[in-house]
Amino acid sequence: MSTEPAIRIANLTKRYAAPKGAKGADAAGKLALDGVSFDVPQGAIFGLLGPNGAGKSTLINTLAGLVNKTSGSVEIWGFDIDRDRRNASRAIGIVPQEIVFDPFFSPFEVLENQGGFYGIPAGQRRSEELLAAVHLSDKRNAYARALSGGMKRRLLIAKAMVHSPPILVLDEPTAGVDVELRRQLWELVTELNREGVTVVLTTHYLEEAEELCDTIAIINHGKLIANKPTRELVAMAREKIVRLEVADDIAALPQAEVFAGCELINPRTLEITYDRDRASAGQVLALVQQAGHTILDVTTREPDLEDVFVQLTSAAA
C-alpha cells in the first residue's frame, strides 16, 4: 500500500445552473460545493458529515461520475476523473441511499449482471464469494424484492464490490434500518476495511461516525469547515456538562459568568454547562457551594462528536 491518498480532492466547486427566468441572486445558480479540498488516506474509514443540503450528495455524485464538476480536480486511486474516467470508476464502488436493482432478479443474478456491466468474464466473477461475505448465500435464488431492508442494504454493498474496487463509498447506508441490522452492516464494513478496502461514509448517526471513523470531514453550505482525526475533532468541543444533586430544594438557579447554561432538572438536581477553557469542574462545584447548596452527588458528561458538529455548523451558519 502506497502513501498516496485513496482520494484527492482539490478546490472542488460545483455550481448548478439557475432555472430559466431566474432573477437577482437566483440568476447565478446554486453553489453546492465551494472550493472543497481534502485527501482520503488509503486504508482509512473516512467520515463525511454535514447537515441536509450541505453538499455531501453532490460530492459523492461527482466521485460516481453522475455530476460534472464546475472546477477543481478529483483523483481516485491516482486516476484523474477527467483524464482517466474509466480507471477512476473501476477504483471505486458506490453504495447509494436508494435501493437500486431489479426487484425481479435474484441476488445472484444482480451480482452477475453487475459483473457483466464491468466486463468481468463469467469465470472470474465473485458472485458466490460476495453473497457469502454479506451473509446472503441462503437467499441466492430468491427474488430481490422479497429480501428484508437489511438484506437489500447488504446486497447493495456486494453489488458495489463486484469489480473489487479498493475504495467503497457508503451514502447513508444505515438510514431506516433497525439497531440490529445497523450493527450487522458495520461489522461487514469493518471487515472489508480490515481486508484493505478504504471506506468513505456519510451518516446522520454521529455516534456511528465517532466509533467507526479514523478521520472526519464536515461540510456546511458547500464549504469544508473541519477535517481532522476523529479524536482531535472531539477534543475541539469546549463545553462540558456537570449534573449536581443537592441536599435541599433549589429556590433560585445559581448564576456565574463561566456558566454557559444552568437548568433545573428536578427540585434538587441541577445541570450546568460550562466552557472548559474558562473553568474547571472544581470551580463549578465551588460556585454552587458558594450559592449556599450542599452537594450530595456529581456526574459529568464528556463532549462528543455531536457537540462538535453542532458547534461548528452553528458557527458556520
Secondary structure, DSSP 8 states (H G I E B T S, - for coil): --SS-SEEEEEEEEEE---TT--GGGGG-EEEEEEEEEEE-TT-EEEEE--TTSSHHHHHHHHHTSS--SEEEEEETTEETTT-HHHHHHTEEEE-SS--S-TTS-HHHHHHHHHHHTT--GGG--HHHHHHHTT-GGGTTS-GGGS-HHHHHHHHHHHHTTT--SEEEEESTTTT--HHHHHHHHHHHHHHHHTT-EEEEE-S-HHHHHHH-SEEEEEETTEEEEEEEHHHHHTT--EEEEEEEESS--SS----TTEEEEEEEETTEEEEEEETTT--HHHHHHHHHHTT--EEEEEEE---HHHHHHHHHHHT-
